[in-house]
């Protein structure tokens, strides 16, 4: 295995000291080390992976130096446009090192939403003409200097595909994780979700965001003895609100509810003004905000520095509110589903954390889709 300090020291020797990206569970230990040992101005957790490519490009333009961009391979799709139309050698020719967690590499069992991307990750890098090396837990770092030399010589992006269990654990928790603790007065997300489900009308069509939110929603429905007819967006992070907008437009007489997360909301925040501008009156946007990317390690988001209800109002949402207590959740939902105008937003502040025995949906994505569609037709 590779110590994150060894990896970063090598990058420092090669002139790389600026890091940006979207956290990934396979890169958790590396991200923790960077967070602990890099100034806030030199380590930026971006809203999405395309932002990271653009930020690394801007850093190069002002300094002449290359940056390291980290991500999960599921986020590679977000990078295609800036890689091909900005950083490519045939356009602006920007050097940068992409460090990519390789979920669902061929031969390794993983969740359904990762399988296709895992199978095509190397093919995608080949199509994009991005030189790369693969790191596993037995790999030395001997190939990295040669890869970086190519990056500098040809002024181009290069990549490292990182398999599971490559980086050793950092000695300390990240400051962002420590900062997110100590919120004992807040509910856990699963408790808030339970309250939401109790308050929503039974006929409401529910779309939930990726990560632990959908896992907890499935577990809650199962505990209640219900067949889960909610649409569990297990992949496509950041797009649940757009899925919900499409569902709401298709079923204008039904209450449609999207249960979002703060990292997901930030990732594709441009959906909000579109929802608002089109006056999707039957859409209730519920945001469960714990201030971190909990599913991949607890790295902080900037969501707790924002006035999200005000942002919603500026995006033409009709009603918006922020709550944290169970009784306020129930009262707000009763108010919002009872009005004839929308869209509406309810931000619920929750604390990080989930059950150690939290399971995953036991039905396939296609079965989940069919259950949701059957409920939509009722």
GIPESUL-V638894 format. One record per backbone hydrogen bond with DSSP energy under -0.5 kcal/mol. CO is the residue of the C=O (numbers start at 0). NH is the residue of the N-H. If there is no record, write none. Layout:
BEGIN
CO,NH
CO,NH
END
This chain:
BEGIN
1,167
2,5
2,6
3,7
4,8
5,9
6,10
7,11
8,12
9,13
10,15
11,14
14,16
17,67
18,43
19,69
20,45
23,26
24,27
26,30
27,31
28,32
29,33
30,34
31,35
32,36
33,37
38,41
39,42
41,18
43,20
43,45
47,51
48,52
49,53
50,54
51,55
52,56
53,57
54,58
55,59
56,60
57,61
58,62
59,63
66,96
67,19
68,98
69,21
70,100
71,74
72,75
74,77
74,78
75,78
75,79
76,79
78,82
79,83
80,84
81,85
81,86
82,87
85,91
86,93
87,90
87,92
92,94
94,66
95,97
95,157
96,68
96,98
97,99
97,159
98,70
99,161
100,72
100,102
101,104
104,107
106,108
110,113
110,114
111,114
111,115
113,117
114,118
115,119
116,120
117,120
119,123
120,124
121,125
122,126
123,127
124,129
125,128
128,130
130,158
132,160
134,162
135,138
140,143
140,144
141,145
142,146
143,147
144,148
145,149
146,150
147,151
148,152
149,153
150,154
150,155
155,95
156,130
157,97
158,132
159,99
159,161
160,134
160,162
161,101
162,165
165,1
173,177
174,178
175,179
176,180
177,180
182,185
186,350
187,191
188,192
189,193
190,194
191,195
192,196
193,197
194,198
195,199
200,203
203,205
204,256
205,230
206,258
207,232
208,213
209,212
210,214
211,215
212,216
213,217
214,218
215,219
216,220
217,221
218,222
219,223
220,225
221,224
226,228
229,231
230,207
230,232
231,233
235,238
238,242
239,243
240,244
241,245
242,246
243,247
244,248
245,249
246,250
248,251
250,253
253,255
254,204
255,283
256,206
256,258
257,259
257,285
258,208
259,287
260,264
261,265
262,266
263,267
265,268
267,270
268,271
268,272
269,273
270,274
271,275
272,276
273,277
274,279
275,278
278,280
279,282
281,255
281,283
282,284
282,342
282,343
283,257
283,285
284,286
284,345
285,259
285,287
286,288
286,347
287,261
287,289
288,349
290,300
291,293
292,295
292,297
292,298
293,296
298,292
301,304
302,305
305,307
306,310
307,311
308,312
309,313
310,314
311,316
312,315
318,344
320,346
322,348
324,328
325,329
326,330
327,331
328,332
329,333
330,334
331,335
332,336
333,337
335,338
342,317
342,318
343,284
344,320
345,286
345,347
346,322
346,348
347,288
350,188
354,357
363,367
364,368
365,369
366,370
367,371
368,372
369,373
370,374
371,375
372,376
373,377
374,377
END
